[in-house]
Amino acid sequence: SLLQIDNKGNHLLVHEESSINVPAIAAAHVIKRYIAQAADELSFEVGDIVSVIDMPPKELTSWWRGKHGFQVG
């Protein structure tokens, strides 16, 4: 499972199986290839579509949480 912080700063344990069922709130079209640098990140190629499932406020983090295929990160 992964550690995630909610919008109040509380740590939540997120299981991959439950995260994959979270509805997307946006879709992101990949314009730059990215190779995951950590276990909780996703790799994607130019042209991929990533389903965004969490967009925390910029003050808390610059990272969004998304789904790509059967991976969440």
mmJSON file of the N, C-alpha and C atoms, coordinates in Angstrom:
{"data_MODEL":{"atom_site":{
"group_PDB":["ATOM","ATOM","ATOM","ATOM","ATOM","ATOM","ATOM","ATOM","ATOM","ATOM","ATOM","ATOM","ATOM","ATOM","ATOM","ATOM","ATOM","ATOM","ATOM","ATOM","ATOM","ATOM","ATOM","ATOM","ATOM","ATOM","ATOM","ATOM","ATOM","ATOM","ATOM","ATOM","ATOM","ATOM","ATOM","ATOM","ATOM","ATOM","ATOM","ATOM","ATOM","ATOM","ATOM","ATOM","ATOM","ATOM","ATOM","ATOM","ATOM","ATOM","ATOM","ATOM","ATOM","ATOM","ATOM","ATOM","ATOM","ATOM","ATOM","ATOM","ATOM","ATOM","ATOM","ATOM","ATOM","ATOM","ATOM","ATOM","ATOM","ATOM","ATOM","ATOM","ATOM","ATOM","ATOM","ATOM","ATOM","ATOM","ATOM","ATOM","ATOM","ATOM","ATOM","ATOM","ATOM","ATOM","ATOM","ATOM","ATOM","ATOM","ATOM","ATOM","ATOM","ATOM","ATOM","ATOM","ATOM","ATOM","ATOM","ATOM","ATOM","ATOM","ATOM","ATOM","ATOM","ATOM","ATOM","ATOM","ATOM","ATOM","ATOM","ATOM","ATOM","ATOM","ATOM","ATOM","ATOM","ATOM","ATOM","ATOM","ATOM","ATOM","ATOM","ATOM","ATOM","ATOM","ATOM","ATOM","ATOM","ATOM","ATOM","ATOM","ATOM","ATOM","ATOM","ATOM","ATOM","ATOM","ATOM","ATOM","ATOM","ATOM","ATOM","ATOM","ATOM","ATOM","ATOM","ATOM","ATOM","ATOM","ATOM","ATOM","ATOM","ATOM","ATOM","ATOM","ATOM","ATOM","ATOM","ATOM","ATOM","ATOM","ATOM","ATOM","ATOM","ATOM","ATOM","ATOM","ATOM","ATOM","ATOM","ATOM","ATOM","ATOM","ATOM","ATOM","ATOM","ATOM","ATOM","ATOM","ATOM","ATOM","ATOM","ATOM","ATOM","ATOM","ATOM","ATOM","ATOM","ATOM","ATOM","ATOM","ATOM","ATOM","ATOM","ATOM","ATOM","ATOM","ATOM","ATOM","ATOM","ATOM","ATOM","ATOM","ATOM","ATOM","ATOM","ATOM","ATOM","ATOM","ATOM","ATOM","ATOM","ATOM","ATOM","ATOM","ATOM","ATOM","ATOM"],
"id":[1,2,3,4,5,6,7,8,9,10,11,12,13,14,15,16,17,18,19,20,21,22,23,24,25,26,27,28,29,30,31,32,33,34,35,36,37,38,39,40,41,42,43,44,45,46,47,48,49,50,51,52,53,54,55,56,57,58,59,60,61,62,63,64,65,66,67,68,69,70,71,72,73,74,75,76,77,78,79,80,81,82,83,84,85,86,87,88,89,90,91,92,93,94,95,96,97,98,99,100,101,102,103,104,105,106,107,108,109,110,111,112,113,114,115,116,117,118,119,120,121,122,123,124,125,126,127,128,129,130,131,132,133,134,135,136,137,138,139,140,141,142,143,144,145,146,147,148,149,150,151,152,153,154,155,156,157,158,159,160,161,162,163,164,165,166,167,168,169,170,171,172,173,174,175,176,177,178,179,180,181,182,183,184,185,186,187,188,189,190,191,192,193,194,195,196,197,198,199,200,201,202,203,204,205,206,207,208,209,210,211,212,213,214,215,216,217,218,219],
"type_symbol":["N","C","C","N","C","C","N","C","C","N","C","C","N","C","C","N","C","C","N","C","C","N","C","C","N","C","C","N","C","C","N","C","C","N","C","C","N","C","C","N","C","C","N","C","C","N","C","C","N","C","C","N","C","C","N","C","C","N","C","C","N","C","C","N","C","C","N","C","C","N","C","C","N","C","C","N","C","C","N","C","C","N","C","C","N","C","C","N","C","C","N","C","C","N","C","C","N","C","C","N","C","C","N","C","C","N","C","C","N","C","C","N","C","C","N","C","C","N","C","C","N","C","C","N","C","C","N","C","C","N","C","C","N","C","C","N","C","C","N","C","C","N","C","C","N","C","C","N","C","C","N","C","C","N","C","C","N","C","C","N","C","C","N","C","C","N","C","C","N","C","C","N","C","C","N","C","C","N","C","C","N","C","C","N","C","C","N","C","C","N","C","C","N","C","C","N","C","C","N","C","C","N","C","C","N","C","C","N","C","C","N","C","C","N","C","C","N","C","C"],
"label_atom_id":["N","CA","C","N","CA","C","N","CA","C","N","CA","C","N","CA","C","N","CA","C","N","CA","C","N","CA","C","N","CA","C","N","CA","C","N","CA","C","N","CA","C","N","CA","C","N","CA","C","N","CA","C","N","CA","C","N","CA","C","N","CA","C","N","CA","C","N","CA","C","N","CA","C","N","CA","C","N","CA","C","N","CA","C","N","CA","C","N","CA","C","N","CA","C","N","CA","C","N","CA","C","N","CA","C","N","CA","C","N","CA","C","N","CA","C","N","CA","C","N","CA","C","N","CA","C","N","CA","C","N","CA","C","N","CA","C","N","CA","C","N","CA","C","N","CA","C","N","CA","C","N","CA","C","N","CA","C","N","CA","C","N","CA","C","N","CA","C","N","CA","C","N","CA","C","N","CA","C","N","CA","C","N","CA","C","N","CA","C","N","CA","C","N","CA","C","N","CA","C","N","CA","C","N","CA","C","N","CA","C","N","CA","C","N","CA","C","N","CA","C","N","CA","C","N","CA","C","N","CA","C","N","CA","C","N","CA","C","N","CA","C","N","CA","C","N","CA","C","N","CA","C","N","CA","C"],
"label_alt_id":[null,null,null,null,null,null,null,null,null,null,null,null,null,null,null,null,null,null,null,null,null,null,null,null,null,null,null,null,null,null,null,null,null,null,null,null,null,null,null,null,null,null,null,null,null,null,null,null,null,null,null,null,null,null,null,null,null,null,null,null,null,null,null,null,null,null,null,null,null,null,null,null,null,null,null,null,null,null,null,null,null,null,null,null,null,null,null,null,null,null,null,null,null,null,null,null,null,null,null,null,null,null,null,null,null,null,null,null,null,null,null,null,null,null,null,null,null,null,null,null,null,null,null,null,null,null,null,null,null,null,null,null,null,null,null,null,null,null,null,null,null,null,null,null,null,null,null,null,null,null,null,null,null,null,null,null,null,null,null,null,null,null,null,null,null,null,null,null,null,null,null,null,null,null,null,null,null,null,null,null,null,null,null,null,null,null,null,null,null,null,null,null,null,null,null,null,null,null,null,null,null,null,null,null,null,null,null,null,null,null,null,null,null,null,null,null,null,null,null],
"label_comp_id":["SER","SER","SER","LEU","LEU","LEU","LEU","LEU","LEU","GLN","GLN","GLN","ILE","ILE","ILE","ASP","ASP","ASP","ASN","ASN","ASN","LYS","LYS","LYS","GLY","GLY","GLY","ASN","ASN","ASN","HIS","HIS","HIS","LEU","LEU","LEU","LEU","LEU","LEU","VAL","VAL","VAL","HIS","HIS","HIS","GLU","GLU","GLU","GLU","GLU","GLU","SER","SER","SER","SER","SER","SER","ILE","ILE","ILE","ASN","ASN","ASN","VAL","VAL","VAL","PRO","PRO","PRO","ALA","ALA","ALA","ILE","ILE","ILE","ALA","ALA","ALA","ALA","ALA","ALA","ALA","ALA","ALA","HIS","HIS","HIS","VAL","VAL","VAL","ILE","ILE","ILE","LYS","LYS","LYS","ARG","ARG","ARG","TYR","TYR","TYR","ILE","ILE","ILE","ALA","ALA","ALA","GLN","GLN","GLN","ALA","ALA","ALA","ALA","ALA","ALA","ASP","ASP","ASP","GLU","GLU","GLU","LEU","LEU","LEU","SER","SER","SER","PHE","PHE","PHE","GLU","GLU","GLU","VAL","VAL","VAL","GLY","GLY","GLY","ASP","ASP","ASP","ILE","ILE","ILE","VAL","VAL","VAL","SER","SER","SER","VAL","VAL","VAL","ILE","ILE","ILE","ASP","ASP","ASP","MET","MET","MET","PRO","PRO","PRO","PRO","PRO","PRO","LYS","LYS","LYS","GLU","GLU","GLU","LEU","LEU","LEU","THR","THR","THR","SER","SER","SER","TRP","TRP","TRP","TRP","TRP","TRP","ARG","ARG","ARG","GLY","GLY","GLY","LYS","LYS","LYS","HIS","HIS","HIS","GLY","GLY","GLY","PHE","PHE","PHE","GLN","GLN","GLN","VAL","VAL","VAL","GLY","GLY","GLY"],
"label_asym_id":["A","A","A","A","A","A","A","A","A","A","A","A","A","A","A","A","A","A","A","A","A","A","A","A","A","A","A","A","A","A","A","A","A","A","A","A","A","A","A","A","A","A","A","A","A","A","A","A","A","A","A","A","A","A","A","A","A","A","A","A","A","A","A","A","A","A","A","A","A","A","A","A","A","A","A","A","A","A","A","A","A","A","A","A","A","A","A","A","A","A","A","A","A","A","A","A","A","A","A","A","A","A","A","A","A","A","A","A","A","A","A","A","A","A","A","A","A","A","A","A","A","A","A","A","A","A","A","A","A","A","A","A","A","A","A","A","A","A","A","A","A","A","A","A","A","A","A","A","A","A","A","A","A","A","A","A","A","A","A","A","A","A","A","A","A","A","A","A","A","A","A","A","A","A","A","A","A","A","A","A","A","A","A","A","A","A","A","A","A","A","A","A","A","A","A","A","A","A","A","A","A","A","A","A","A","A","A","A","A","A","A","A","A","A","A","A","A","A","A"],
"label_entity_id":["1","1","1","1","1","1","1","1","1","1","1","1","1","1","1","1","1","1","1","1","1","1","1","1","1","1","1","1","1","1","1","1","1","1","1","1","1","1","1","1","1","1","1","1","1","1","1","1","1","1","1","1","1","1","1","1","1","1","1","1","1","1","1","1","1","1","1","1","1","1","1","1","1","1","1","1","1","1","1","1","1","1","1","1","1","1","1","1","1","1","1","1","1","1","1","1","1","1","1","1","1","1","1","1","1","1","1","1","1","1","1","1","1","1","1","1","1","1","1","1","1","1","1","1","1","1","1","1","1","1","1","1","1","1","1","1","1","1","1","1","1","1","1","1","1","1","1","1","1","1","1","1","1","1","1","1","1","1","1","1","1","1","1","1","1","1","1","1","1","1","1","1","1","1","1","1","1","1","1","1","1","1","1","1","1","1","1","1","1","1","1","1","1","1","1","1","1","1","1","1","1","1","1","1","1","1","1","1","1","1","1","1","1","1","1","1","1","1","1"],
"label_seq_id":[1,1,1,2,2,2,3,3,3,4,4,4,5,5,5,6,6,6,7,7,7,8,8,8,9,9,9,10,10,10,11,11,11,12,12,12,13,13,13,14,14,14,15,15,15,16,16,16,17,17,17,18,18,18,19,19,19,20,20,20,21,21,21,22,22,22,23,23,23,24,24,24,25,25,25,26,26,26,27,27,27,28,28,28,29,29,29,30,30,30,31,31,31,32,32,32,33,33,33,34,34,34,35,35,35,36,36,36,37,37,37,38,38,38,39,39,39,40,40,40,41,41,41,42,42,42,43,43,43,44,44,44,45,45,45,46,46,46,47,47,47,48,48,48,49,49,49,50,50,50,51,51,51,52,52,52,53,53,53,54,54,54,55,55,55,56,56,56,57,57,57,58,58,58,59,59,59,60,60,60,61,61,61,62,62,62,63,63,63,64,64,64,65,65,65,66,66,66,67,67,67,68,68,68,69,69,69,70,70,70,71,71,71,72,72,72,73,73,73],
"pdbx_PDB_ins_code":[null,null,null,null,null,null,null,null,null,null,null,null,null,null,null,null,null,null,null,null,null,null,null,null,null,null,null,null,null,null,null,null,null,null,null,null,null,null,null,null,null,null,null,null,null,null,null,null,null,null,null,null,null,null,null,null,null,null,null,null,null,null,null,null,null,null,null,null,null,null,null,null,null,null,null,null,null,null,null,null,null,null,null,null,null,null,null,null,null,null,null,null,null,null,null,null,null,null,null,null,null,null,null,null,null,null,null,null,null,null,null,null,null,null,null,null,null,null,null,null,null,null,null,null,null,null,null,null,null,null,null,null,null,null,null,null,null,null,null,null,null,null,null,null,null,null,null,null,null,null,null,null,null,null,null,null,null,null,null,null,null,null,null,null,null,null,null,null,null,null,null,null,null,null,null,null,null,null,null,null,null,null,null,null,null,null,null,null,null,null,null,null,null,null,null,null,null,null,null,null,null,null,null,null,null,null,null,null,null,null,null,null,null,null,null,null,null,null,null],
"Cartn_x":[0.834,0.0,0.874,0.285,1.0,0.541,1.405,1.055,0.667,-0.484,-0.96,-1.44,-1.336,-1.788,-3.069,-4.11,-5.356,-5.273,-6.35,-6.291,-6.251,-6.323,-6.177,-4.808,-3.953,-2.624,-2.56,-3.662,-3.673,-3.097,-2.329,-1.768,-2.814,-2.965,-3.916,-3.16,-3.492,-2.93,-3.853,-3.309,-4.101,-3.658,-4.606,-4.304,-4.533,-3.635,-3.758,-5.151,-5.658,-6.928,-8.066,-8.057,-9.138,-8.93,-7.69,-7.419,-7.815,-7.677,-7.977,-9.467,-10.303,-11.749,-12.224,-11.315,-11.691,-12.024,-13.176,-13.517,-12.557,-12.279,-11.396,-12.119,-11.358,-11.916,-11.432,-10.456,-9.927,-9.111,-8.764,-7.877,-6.708,-5.519,-4.332,-3.749,-3.463,-2.839,-1.339,-0.595,0.849,1.589,2.369,3.142,4.646,5.029,6.446,6.598,7.481,7.732,8.238,7.78,8.252,8.478,9.628,9.946,9.846,9.056,8.856,10.189,10.322,11.537,11.356,10.118,9.814,8.649,8.441,7.406,5.991,5.789,4.442,4.23,5.139,5.006,4.623,4.131,3.752,4.729,4.955,5.699,4.677,4.939,4.059,4.806,4.227,4.811,3.976,4.6,3.888,2.662,1.526,0.286,-0.593,-0.045,-0.86,-1.894,-2.981,-3.982,-3.928,-3.764,-3.741,-5.023,-5.73,-6.932,-6.506,-6.848,-6.475,-7.539,-7.101,-8.073,-7.943,-6.866,-6.729,-5.809,-6.287,-5.495,-5.413,-4.467,-4.359,-3.996,-4.305,-3.93,-2.428,-2.037,-0.622,0.235,-0.373,0.393,0.841,0.112,0.43,1.416,1.247,2.113,1.991,3.03,2.963,2.577,2.338,2.002,0.509,0.034,-1.337,-1.294,-2.443,-2.546,-3.378,-2.918,-3.631,-3.573,-4.325,-4.374,-3.954,-3.166,-2.772,-2.81,-3.741,-3.948,-4.404,-3.709,-4.063,-3.106,-2.379,-1.442,-1.964,-1.685,-2.069,-0.807,-0.654,0.538,0.481],
"Cartn_y":[-1.197,0.0,1.254,2.35,3.619,4.585,5.505,6.544,7.78,8.332,9.52,10.507,11.8,12.828,13.439,13.518,14.118,15.64,16.339,17.797,18.481,17.726,18.311,17.951,17.314,16.963,15.644,14.904,13.607,12.537,11.63,10.534,9.439,8.978,7.91,6.756,5.558,4.399,4.081,4.074,3.838,2.527,1.638,0.356,0.496,-0.058,0.012,-0.44,-1.515,-2.078,-1.082,-0.318,0.641,1.883,2.306,3.512,3.361,2.168,1.967,2.158,2.064,2.233,3.664,4.559,5.953,6.612,7.315,7.95,9.087,9.241,10.32,11.66,12.709,14.062,14.883,14.364,15.034,14.024,14.406,13.589,14.465,13.893,14.635,13.972,14.783,14.304,14.494,13.414,13.457,14.105,15.157,15.833,15.645,14.982,14.722,13.349,12.546,11.206,11.328,10.439,10.446,9.018,8.776,7.464,7.586,6.709,6.745,6.715,7.573,7.655,7.012,6.642,6.043,5.08,4.245,3.207,3.782,5.023,5.604,6.509,6.434,7.243,6.384,7.043,6.369,6.727,5.792,6.081,6.264,7.208,7.354,7.945,7.75,8.178,9.305,10.085,11.148,10.561,11.217,10.754,9.937,9.443,8.693,9.62,9.03,9.756,9.21,10.106,9.721,10.234,9.367,9.784,10.364,11.623,12.29,11.982,11.458,11.13,12.034,12.824,13.754,14.902,16.148,17.341,18.176,17.859,18.626,20.084,20.99,22.401,22.549,23.518,23.736,23.999,24.59,24.888,23.61,22.52,21.26,20.401,20.361,19.51,19.906,19.662,19.925,18.66,17.565,16.28,16.041,15.463,14.984,13.463,12.872,11.412,10.974,9.939,9.516,8.03,7.623,6.227,6.152,5.134,4.875,3.374,2.895,1.451,0.921,-0.068,-0.616,-0.149,0.927,1.473,2.784,3.008,4.25,4.858,6.164,6.805,8.303],
"Cartn_z":[0.0,0.0,0.0,-0.334,-0.445,0.628,0.968,1.922,1.132,1.44,0.742,1.795,1.48,2.415,1.878,2.711,2.237,2.341,1.96,1.89,3.262,4.351,5.689,6.289,5.487,5.963,6.706,6.728,7.4,6.48,7.054,6.26,6.103,4.887,4.595,3.964,4.335,3.643,2.479,1.3,0.105,-0.52,-0.704,-1.339,-2.828,-3.622,-5.076,-5.545,-4.952,-5.402,-5.224,-4.137,-3.923,-4.777,-4.976,-5.755,-7.209,-7.748,-9.166,-9.423,-8.386,-8.535,-8.271,-7.873,-7.625,-8.96,-9.048,-10.323,-10.671,-11.948,-12.402,-12.302,-11.968,-11.924,-13.115,-13.837,-15.028,-15.816,-17.028,-17.844,-18.271,-18.264,-18.679,-19.928,-20.935,-22.168,-22.022,-22.102,-21.848,-23.018,-22.719,-23.763,-23.566,-22.467,-22.221,-21.565,-22.108,-21.571,-20.137,-19.265,-17.882,-17.426,-16.826,-16.262,-14.743,-14.142,-12.686,-11.951,-10.943,-10.132,-8.756,-8.437,-7.131,-7.29,-6.28,-6.345,-6.474,-6.012,-6.058,-7.279,-8.257,-9.462,-10.661,-11.714,-12.947,-14.059,-14.961,-16.187,-17.294,-18.207,-19.36,-20.54,-21.702,-22.977,-23.576,-24.46,-25.168,-25.857,-25.683,-26.309,-25.391,-24.27,-23.315,-22.673,-22.204,-21.427,-20.009,-19.03,-17.621,-16.979,-16.263,-15.528,-14.192,-13.957,-12.705,-11.659,-10.482,-9.433,-8.207,-8.132,-7.006,-7.405,-7.19,-7.479,-6.21,-5.304,-4.061,-4.355,-3.422,-3.6,-3.812,-4.651,-4.971,-3.735,-2.685,-1.47,-0.764,-0.977,-0.294,-1.079,-2.395,-3.213,-4.673,-5.438,-6.878,-7.641,-6.919,-7.542,-7.569,-8.661,-8.757,-8.667,-8.335,-8.283,-9.477,-10.16,-11.356,-11.602,-12.613,-13.031,-14.489,-14.81,-16.187,-16.359,-17.141,-17.25,-15.896,-15.356,-14.049,-12.97,-13.236,-12.242,-11.681,-10.412,-9.738,-9.164,-9.286,-8.732,-8.791],
"occupancy":[1.0,1.0,1.0,1.0,1.0,1.0,1.0,1.0,1.0,1.0,1.0,1.0,1.0,1.0,1.0,1.0,1.0,1.0,1.0,1.0,1.0,1.0,1.0,1.0,1.0,1.0,1.0,1.0,1.0,1.0,1.0,1.0,1.0,1.0,1.0,1.0,1.0,1.0,1.0,1.0,1.0,1.0,1.0,1.0,1.0,1.0,1.0,1.0,1.0,1.0,1.0,1.0,1.0,1.0,1.0,1.0,1.0,1.0,1.0,1.0,1.0,1.0,1.0,1.0,1.0,1.0,1.0,1.0,1.0,1.0,1.0,1.0,1.0,1.0,1.0,1.0,1.0,1.0,1.0,1.0,1.0,1.0,1.0,1.0,1.0,1.0,1.0,1.0,1.0,1.0,1.0,1.0,1.0,1.0,1.0,1.0,1.0,1.0,1.0,1.0,1.0,1.0,1.0,1.0,1.0,1.0,1.0,1.0,1.0,1.0,1.0,1.0,1.0,1.0,1.0,1.0,1.0,1.0,1.0,1.0,1.0,1.0,1.0,1.0,1.0,1.0,1.0,1.0,1.0,1.0,1.0,1.0,1.0,1.0,1.0,1.0,1.0,1.0,1.0,1.0,1.0,1.0,1.0,1.0,1.0,1.0,1.0,1.0,1.0,1.0,1.0,1.0,1.0,1.0,1.0,1.0,1.0,1.0,1.0,1.0,1.0,1.0,1.0,1.0,1.0,1.0,1.0,1.0,1.0,1.0,1.0,1.0,1.0,1.0,1.0,1.0,1.0,1.0,1.0,1.0,1.0,1.0,1.0,1.0,1.0,1.0,1.0,1.0,1.0,1.0,1.0,1.0,1.0,1.0,1.0,1.0,1.0,1.0,1.0,1.0,1.0,1.0,1.0,1.0,1.0,1.0,1.0,1.0,1.0,1.0,1.0,1.0,1.0,1.0,1.0,1.0,1.0,1.0,1.0],
"B_iso_or_equiv":[0.0,0.0,0.0,0.0,0.0,0.0,0.0,0.0,0.0,0.0,0.0,0.0,0.0,0.0,0.0,0.0,0.0,0.0,0.0,0.0,0.0,0.0,0.0,0.0,0.0,0.0,0.0,0.0,0.0,0.0,0.0,0.0,0.0,0.0,0.0,0.0,0.0,0.0,0.0,0.0,0.0,0.0,0.0,0.0,0.0,0.0,0.0,0.0,0.0,0.0,0.0,0.0,0.0,0.0,0.0,0.0,0.0,0.0,0.0,0.0,0.0,0.0,0.0,0.0,0.0,0.0,0.0,0.0,0.0,0.0,0.0,0.0,0.0,0.0,0.0,0.0,0.0,0.0,0.0,0.0,0.0,0.0,0.0,0.0,0.0,0.0,0.0,0.0,0.0,0.0,0.0,0.0,0.0,0.0,0.0,0.0,0.0,0.0,0.0,0.0,0.0,0.0,0.0,0.0,0.0,0.0,0.0,0.0,0.0,0.0,0.0,0.0,0.0,0.0,0.0,0.0,0.0,0.0,0.0,0.0,0.0,0.0,0.0,0.0,0.0,0.0,0.0,0.0,0.0,0.0,0.0,0.0,0.0,0.0,0.0,0.0,0.0,0.0,0.0,0.0,0.0,0.0,0.0,0.0,0.0,0.0,0.0,0.0,0.0,0.0,0.0,0.0,0.0,0.0,0.0,0.0,0.0,0.0,0.0,0.0,0.0,0.0,0.0,0.0,0.0,0.0,0.0,0.0,0.0,0.0,0.0,0.0,0.0,0.0,0.0,0.0,0.0,0.0,0.0,0.0,0.0,0.0,0.0,0.0,0.0,0.0,0.0,0.0,0.0,0.0,0.0,0.0,0.0,0.0,0.0,0.0,0.0,0.0,0.0,0.0,0.0,0.0,0.0,0.0,0.0,0.0,0.0,0.0,0.0,0.0,0.0,0.0,0.0,0.0,0.0,0.0,0.0,0.0,0.0],
"pdbx_formal_charge":[null,null,null,null,null,null,null,null,null,null,null,null,null,null,null,null,null,null,null,null,null,null,null,null,null,null,null,null,null,null,null,null,null,null,null,null,null,null,null,null,null,null,null,null,null,null,null,null,null,null,null,null,null,null,null,null,null,null,null,null,null,null,null,null,null,null,null,null,null,null,null,null,null,null,null,null,null,null,null,null,null,null,null,null,null,null,null,null,null,null,null,null,null,null,null,null,null,null,null,null,null,null,null,null,null,null,null,null,null,null,null,null,null,null,null,null,null,null,null,null,null,null,null,null,null,null,null,null,null,null,null,null,null,null,null,null,null,null,null,null,null,null,null,null,null,null,null,null,null,null,null,null,null,null,null,null,null,null,null,null,null,null,null,null,null,null,null,null,null,null,null,null,null,null,null,null,null,null,null,null,null,null,null,null,null,null,null,null,null,null,null,null,null,null,null,null,null,null,null,null,null,null,null,null,null,null,null,null,null,null,null,null,null,null,null,null,null,null,null],
"auth_seq_id":[1,1,1,2,2,2,3,3,3,4,4,4,5,5,5,6,6,6,7,7,7,8,8,8,9,9,9,10,10,10,11,11,11,12,12,12,13,13,13,14,14,14,15,15,15,16,16,16,17,17,17,18,18,18,19,19,19,20,20,20,21,21,21,22,22,22,23,23,23,24,24,24,25,25,25,26,26,26,27,27,27,28,28,28,29,29,29,30,30,30,31,31,31,32,32,32,33,33,33,34,34,34,35,35,35,36,36,36,37,37,37,38,38,38,39,39,39,40,40,40,41,41,41,42,42,42,43,43,43,44,44,44,45,45,45,46,46,46,47,47,47,48,48,48,49,49,49,50,50,50,51,51,51,52,52,52,53,53,53,54,54,54,55,55,55,56,56,56,57,57,57,58,58,58,59,59,59,60,60,60,61,61,61,62,62,62,63,63,63,64,64,64,65,65,65,66,66,66,67,67,67,68,68,68,69,69,69,70,70,70,71,71,71,72,72,72,73,73,73],
"auth_comp_id":["SER","SER","SER","LEU","LEU","LEU","LEU","LEU","LEU","GLN","GLN","GLN","ILE","ILE","ILE","ASP","ASP","ASP","ASN","ASN","ASN","LYS","LYS","LYS","GLY","GLY","GLY","ASN","ASN","ASN","HIS","HIS","HIS","LEU","LEU","LEU","LEU","LEU","LEU","VAL","VAL","VAL","HIS","HIS","HIS","GLU","GLU","GLU","GLU","GLU","GLU","SER","SER","SER","SER","SER","SER","ILE","ILE","ILE","ASN","ASN","ASN","VAL","VAL","VAL","PRO","PRO","PRO","ALA","ALA","ALA","ILE","ILE","ILE","ALA","ALA","ALA","ALA","ALA","ALA","ALA","ALA","ALA","HIS","HIS","HIS","VAL","VAL","VAL","ILE","ILE","ILE","LYS","LYS","LYS","ARG","ARG","ARG","TYR","TYR","TYR","ILE","ILE","ILE","ALA","ALA","ALA","GLN","GLN","GLN","ALA","ALA","ALA","ALA","ALA","ALA","ASP","ASP","ASP","GLU","GLU","GLU","LEU","LEU","LEU","SER","SER","SER","PHE","PHE","PHE","GLU","GLU","GLU","VAL","VAL","VAL","GLY","GLY","GLY","ASP","ASP","ASP","ILE","ILE","ILE","VAL","VAL","VAL","SER","SER","SER","VAL","VAL","VAL","ILE","ILE","ILE","ASP","ASP","ASP","MET","MET","MET","PRO","PRO","PRO","PRO","PRO","PRO","LYS","LYS","LYS","GLU","GLU","GLU","LEU","LEU","LEU","THR","THR","THR","SER","SER","SER","TRP","TRP","TRP","TRP","TRP","TRP","ARG","ARG","ARG","GLY","GLY","GLY","LYS","LYS","LYS","HIS","HIS","HIS","GLY","GLY","GLY","PHE","PHE","PHE","GLN","GLN","GLN","VAL","VAL","VAL","GLY","GLY","GLY"],
"auth_asym_id":["A","A","A","A","A","A","A","A","A","A","A","A","A","A","A","A","A","A","A","A","A","A","A","A","A","A","A","A","A","A","A","A","A","A","A","A","A","A","A","A","A","A","A","A","A","A","A","A","A","A","A","A","A","A","A","A","A","A","A","A","A","A","A","A","A","A","A","A","A","A","A","A","A","A","A","A","A","A","A","A","A","A","A","A","A","A","A","A","A","A","A","A","A","A","A","A","A","A","A","A","A","A","A","A","A","A","A","A","A","A","A","A","A","A","A","A","A","A","A","A","A","A","A","A","A","A","A","A","A","A","A","A","A","A","A","A","A","A","A","A","A","A","A","A","A","A","A","A","A","A","A","A","A","A","A","A","A","A","A","A","A","A","A","A","A","A","A","A","A","A","A","A","A","A","A","A","A","A","A","A","A","A","A","A","A","A","A","A","A","A","A","A","A","A","A","A","A","A","A","A","A","A","A","A","A","A","A","A","A","A","A","A","A","A","A","A","A","A","A"],
"auth_atom_id":["N","CA","C","N","CA","C","N","CA","C","N","CA","C","N","CA","C","N","CA","C","N","CA","C","N","CA","C","N","CA","C","N","CA","C","N","CA","C","N","CA","C","N","CA","C","N","CA","C","N","CA","C","N","CA","C","N","CA","C","N","CA","C","N","CA","C","N","CA","C","N","CA","C","N","CA","C","N","CA","C","N","CA","C","N","CA","C","N","CA","C","N","CA","C","N","CA","C","N","CA","C","N","CA","C","N","CA","C","N","CA","C","N","CA","C","N","CA","C","N","CA","C","N","CA","C","N","CA","C","N","CA","C","N","CA","C","N","CA","C","N","CA","C","N","CA","C","N","CA","C","N","CA","C","N","CA","C","N","CA","C","N","CA","C","N","CA","C","N","CA","C","N","CA","C","N","CA","C","N","CA","C","N","CA","C","N","CA","C","N","CA","C","N","CA","C","N","CA","C","N","CA","C","N","CA","C","N","CA","C","N","CA","C","N","CA","C","N","CA","C","N","CA","C","N","CA","C","N","CA","C","N","CA","C","N","CA","C","N","CA","C","N","CA","C","N","CA","C","N","CA","C","N","CA","C"],
"pdbx_PDB_model_num":[1,1,1,1,1,1,1,1,1,1,1,1,1,1,1,1,1,1,1,1,1,1,1,1,1,1,1,1,1,1,1,1,1,1,1,1,1,1,1,1,1,1,1,1,1,1,1,1,1,1,1,1,1,1,1,1,1,1,1,1,1,1,1,1,1,1,1,1,1,1,1,1,1,1,1,1,1,1,1,1,1,1,1,1,1,1,1,1,1,1,1,1,1,1,1,1,1,1,1,1,1,1,1,1,1,1,1,1,1,1,1,1,1,1,1,1,1,1,1,1,1,1,1,1,1,1,1,1,1,1,1,1,1,1,1,1,1,1,1,1,1,1,1,1,1,1,1,1,1,1,1,1,1,1,1,1,1,1,1,1,1,1,1,1,1,1,1,1,1,1,1,1,1,1,1,1,1,1,1,1,1,1,1,1,1,1,1,1,1,1,1,1,1,1,1,1,1,1,1,1,1,1,1,1,1,1,1,1,1,1,1,1,1,1,1,1,1,1,1]
}}}
